[in-house]
Amino acid sequence: MTGEIDLLFATGPVAARNLKTGRIRCLAVASPKKASAFPDLPTMNTFIKGFEADNWYAMFFPKGAPQGIVNKMNQVIKTALGNEKVTTFYKREGLDAIGSSPGELQQVFDRDINKYGDIIKKAKIKVQ
């Protein structure tokens, strides 16, 4: 935005806010599917087959939290994500809300740990 950075992988909220000002130009989305907030942007997978670097937000509970509480909060969150005010806010911020189950979140979490763990090993990145 100030001319100091040539390329940036920005989150939806950062990109959406600054794209409107004309201070940045977005080239593609890194998610596997097109983003509703950026319908004119292709996915990175269009240019680099298999490229996917999606970000996600989740709520975590302490280990051993009662499953009933986890399930109730999951329902409350899914209900909130379906609220028109919330969906309007998310779209304005460049986000696509996906309400999932605790099991689906665990799958996403495990997938990303394995994916980025493999990248770290292959690149021989050392803990600093």
N, C-alpha and C positions, 0 to 999 in steps of 0.2 A: 504494500500500500504506500510505502514511502520510497520505493525504488531500491531498497536494500536487499530484497530477496527475489530471486528469479523464479523459484518454483516452491510451492508449499502444498502439502496434503493437509487441508483444513477440514474441521468438522462442519457439519451442515449449518449449525447456528453461526459460526464465524463466516462461512462462505455466503450464506443467505443475506446476512446483514450488510456485508461489504460489497456484494455483487450489485445490490440496489443502488449504491452510491456511484458505481462506475469506476471505483478505484482498483478493482481487480477484474480479471477475466478468468472464468472457469472453463476448463477444457473437457473434463469428464468426471464421473462419479466412480468411486472405488468399490462401491457395493456391487453384489452380483446381479442385482436387478436395477433398472432405472429408478431414480428417486422421484417421487411425486412433486417435490418442491422444485425440482430442476428437470422438467419434462423434455427440454430440448437438448440436454446433455447426454452423450452416449456413456456407456460403461467403459472402464479401463479394459475390460475383457474384450471389447471391440478391437483394441489395438494390440493387446498383449494377452494371448489366449491363456486362460486359467488364472489371470490376475484377479485377486479378491482381497481387499483389505478393509472390510466393513468394521465399523465401531458399534458398540452397543452399551446400553446402560441397564443396570439391574439392581435389585434390592437383595441384600444378603442378610442372613440371620446367624446368630451364634450357633456353633455346632451343638447339637442336642436340643435345639428349640423344638417345642411340641409341634408335631405335624399338623395338628388342627389349627394352630395359630398361623403356620406357614400357608396352609390352604386358604384360610380366611383372608389373610392379607393379599394373597394371589387374586382372589375373587374381587376384593376391593380395588386393587390396582387395575385389573382388567375392566371393571366397571368404569373407573375413572378414565381410562384410555379410550373408552367408547363415548365419553361425554363430548358434545359438540364444541364446548369452549376449549377443552383440552386438545381435540383434534385440530381445531382452528389455530390454536397457539403453536402446536407442533409443526403444522404445515408452514406457518409464517417463519418459524425458526429453522426450517430446512430439515425437519426430522420426519421419519415415518415410524409411527408407534406400532409395535408388534407385541401384543400381550401373549405370553406363552405360559406353559406350566413349569413348575419347578424341575421336572424331568427334562423338558426341552431345553431349559436354561443350562442344566448340567451337561447336556450333549454339546451345546454351543461352547461352553466353557472348556470342556475336555478337548473339543476339536481345535480350539484356538491355542490351548497349551501345547498340544502335539504339533500343530502347524508351526508355531513360532519357536518351539523347542528344536524342531528339525532345522529351521533356518539358522538358529544360533549355532547349532552343532556343525552344520555344513560350512558356515562362514567362519568357524573357529573363533567366535566372539568370546572373549574372556571377561569374567566379572571384574569390575574395576573397584 
